[in-house]
């Protein structure tokens, strides 16, 4: 496993390579990111970004989403997959936000996890990107790269989250996870990692390569 010094070096090198970490999902309102993240389950961010402008121009408020026609909403998000379950969750979560949270997205893990369709990955995304709190978003890129680099040696997302919280500075954790996504897409995909141009190649353990 990596030492504290090596982890610090990796954080610094990724920060140099990706100085402006960001979430690829596009949104204008807090709840739009929440629902975009729900749509992104088993779907690409690029696909979600083609669907959400249509979705949020048709339903311009939580009230509109909570009272949406199921068949119509399913038709709009159909291409994102699992559209029936996602439709149910979006409508139910909108109603809960209105009824229990004064139409505001809550800012704690426990409250976020109460919302239909929201798991730890989405909750952490909201905590980090919207509320600027320490967060560890464990997606497929994070799972792959954190194991490949040598930060962890496990596949369970919750265990990875807890392990990364132990080794990452809290103030760096959310941006670090976004940088892993950017790095995974640009340099270190599941197949054919480009180690020759990787900024952390000298530290990475290259596990599984």
Phi, psi and omega per residue, in radians:
X1 nan 2.808 -3.089
X2 -1.344 2.608 3.066
X3 -1.428 2.920 3.089
X4 -1.046 -0.683 3.134
X5 -1.114 -0.754 -3.141
X6 -1.152 -0.698 3.109
X7 -1.089 -0.744 3.105
X8 -1.078 -0.685 3.122
X9 -1.157 -0.704 3.120
X10 -1.104 -0.782 3.105
X11 -1.000 -0.797 -3.125
X12 -1.155 -0.735 -3.125
X13 -1.167 -0.736 3.109
X14 -1.163 -0.582 3.099
X15 -1.133 -0.661 3.099
X16 -1.180 -0.713 -3.102
X17 -1.278 -0.596 -3.084
X18 -2.270 1.312 -3.034
X19 -1.211 -0.331 -3.110
X20 -2.144 1.292 -3.135
X21 -1.156 2.513 -3.088
X22 -2.678 2.791 3.024
X23 -1.514 2.309 -3.088
X24 -1.268 -0.320 3.123
X25 -1.268 2.328 -3.095
X26 -1.667 2.415 -3.111
X27 -2.814 2.816 3.072
X28 -2.084 -0.494 -3.121
X29 -2.086 2.721 -3.109
X30 -0.938 -0.861 -3.071
X31 -1.205 -0.384 3.086
X32 -1.160 -0.663 3.055
X33 -1.148 -0.704 3.116
X34 -0.988 -0.818 -3.084
X35 -1.386 -0.526 3.037
X36 -1.097 -0.703 3.105
X37 -1.128 -0.641 3.091
X38 -1.128 -0.744 3.132
X39 -1.158 -0.476 -3.073
X40 -1.308 -0.176 3.099
X41 -1.103 2.142 -3.109
X42 1.035 0.542 -3.140
X43 -2.625 2.696 -3.129
X44 -1.407 2.635 3.066
X45 -1.052 -0.641 -3.129
X46 -1.079 -0.748 3.108
X47 -1.119 -0.786 3.140
X48 -1.032 -0.689 -3.108
X49 -1.204 -0.289 3.027
X50 -1.502 -0.389 -3.074
X51 -1.598 -0.702 -3.022
X52 -1.112 -0.598 3.076
X53 -1.054 -0.650 3.098
X54 -1.217 -0.786 -3.114
X55 -1.047 -0.856 -3.025
X56 -1.460 -0.208 2.978
X57 -1.447 -0.488 3.078
X58 -1.383 -0.704 3.135
X59 -2.054 1.757 -2.951
X60 -1.625 0.070 -3.137
X61 -2.662 2.881 3.047
X62 -1.066 -0.645 3.128
X63 -1.074 -0.723 3.124
X64 -1.145 -0.710 3.117
X65 -1.172 -0.707 -3.113
X66 -1.118 -0.508 -3.115
X67 -1.868 0.290 -3.077
X68 -1.098 2.557 2.997
X69 -1.224 2.165 -3.038
X70 -1.015 -0.824 -3.092
X71 -1.112 -0.702 3.137
X72 -1.152 -0.802 -3.136
X73 -1.115 -0.720 3.080
X74 -1.007 -0.691 3.141
X75 -1.130 -0.646 -3.125
X76 -1.208 -0.705 -3.045
X77 -1.749 0.139 -3.045
X78 -0.884 -0.729 -3.044
X79 -1.222 -0.191 3.118
X80 -1.450 -0.116 3.137
X81 1.396 2.732 -3.137
X82 0.835 0.698 -2.961
X83 -1.173 -0.510 3.133
X84 -1.193 -0.830 3.133
X85 -1.136 -0.740 -3.127
X86 -1.154 -0.676 3.077
X87 -1.075 -0.824 3.120
X88 -1.010 -0.770 -3.094
X89 -1.186 -0.719 -3.121
X90 -1.116 -0.774 3.131
X91 -1.134 -0.798 -3.108
X92 -1.175 -0.709 3.134
X93 -1.169 -0.661 3.087
X94 -1.061 -0.781 3.125
X95 -1.102 -0.688 3.130
X96 -1.190 -0.697 3.111
X97 -1.067 -0.697 3.129
X98 -1.218 -0.852 -2.991
X99 -1.356 -0.553 -3.030
X100 -2.025 -0.283 -3.060
X101 -2.214 0.383 3.065
X102 0.952 0.658 3.108
X103 1.089 0.428 3.106
X104 -2.099 2.482 3.056
X105 -1.233 2.202 -3.124
X106 -1.184 2.768 -3.037
X107 -2.027 0.454 3.040
X108 -2.221 2.643 3.139
X109 -1.019 -0.836 -3.081
X110 -1.056 -0.737 -3.133
X111 -1.239 -0.702 3.113
X112 -1.072 -0.687 -3.111
X113 -1.215 -0.248 3.071
X114 -1.316 -0.386 -3.091
X115 -1.256 2.363 3.129
X116 -0.970 2.282 3.076
X117 1.453 0.007 -3.106
X118 -1.756 2.090 3.053
X119 -1.892 -3.013 -3.051
X120 -1.134 -0.607 -3.138
X121 -1.083 -0.863 3.130
X122 -1.152 -0.734 3.128
X123 -1.041 -0.769 3.109
X124 -1.128 -0.660 3.098
X125 -1.051 -0.786 3.130
X126 -1.136 -0.776 -3.126
X127 -1.070 -0.721 -3.105
X128 -1.340 -0.852 -3.006
X129 -1.444 -0.643 -3.093
X130 -1.584 -0.782 -3.005
X131 -1.815 -0.027 3.067
X132 0.985 0.664 3.083
X133 -1.766 2.768 3.066
X134 -0.977 2.303 -3.076
X135 -2.693 2.593 3.086
X136 -2.239 1.838 -3.115
X137 -1.588 1.909 -3.086
X138 -1.740 1.698 3.049
X139 -1.899 -2.978 -3.078
X140 -1.093 -0.645 3.113
X141 -1.135 -0.769 -3.132
X142 -1.105 -0.739 3.125
X143 -1.062 -0.849 -3.081
X144 -1.152 -0.887 -3.034
X145 -1.267 -0.662 -3.134
X146 -1.136 -0.562 3.049
X147 -1.329 -0.790 -3.094
X148 -1.108 -0.739 -3.118
X149 -1.192 -0.622 -3.113
X150 1.949 0.272 3.106
X151 -1.293 -0.627 3.129
X152 -2.448 2.985 3.053
X153 -2.444 1.224 -3.085
X154 -2.897 2.861 -3.099
X155 -2.045 -0.293 -3.100
X156 -1.224 2.142 -3.063
X157 -1.022 -0.714 -3.116
X158 -1.177 -0.727 3.117
X159 -1.145 -0.655 3.092
X160 -1.117 -0.764 3.108
X161 -0.980 -0.840 -3.101
X162 -1.159 -0.663 3.127
X163 -1.153 -0.727 -3.138
X164 -1.206 -0.587 3.072
X165 -1.072 -0.510 -3.125
X166 -1.294 -0.520 -3.009
X167 -1.904 -0.278 -3.124
X168 -1.706 2.408 2.996
X169 -1.030 2.345 -3.044
X170 -0.952 -0.701 -3.074
X171 -1.270 -0.232 -3.132
X172 -1.780 -0.236 -2.884
X173 -1.108 -0.791 -3.097
X174 -1.140 -0.859 3.127
X175 -1.115 -0.626 3.129
X176 -1.049 -0.740 -3.141
X177 -1.142 -0.676 3.062
X178 -1.115 -0.663 3.127
X179 -1.166 -0.602 3.067
X180 -1.087 -0.699 3.109
X181 -1.105 -0.835 3.140
X182 -1.072 -0.734 -3.137
X183 -1.195 -0.684 3.124
X184 -1.098 -0.651 -3.139
X185 -1.330 -0.691 -3.013
X186 -1.486 -0.623 -2.948
X187 -2.247 -0.610 -2.937
X188 -2.191 1.101 3.105
X189 -1.243 3.015 -3.104
X190 -1.033 -0.709 3.109
X191 -1.982 2.390 3.077
X192 1.200 0.875 3.067
X193 -1.051 2.451 -3.063
X194 -1.671 1.242 -3.056
X195 -1.078 -0.484 -3.087
X196 -1.180 -0.359 -3.133
X197 -2.066 0.250 -3.073
X198 -1.474 2.291 -3.080
X199 -1.257 -0.298 -3.140
X200 -1.991 0.303 -3.080
X201 -1.010 -0.570 -3.101
X202 -1.280 -0.235 -3.127
X203 -1.948 -0.604 -3.074
X204 -0.953 2.402 3.122
X205 -1.389 -0.232 3.098
X206 0.973 0.705 -3.119
X207 -1.204 2.228 3.088
X208 1.520 -0.017 3.116
X209 -1.520 nan nan
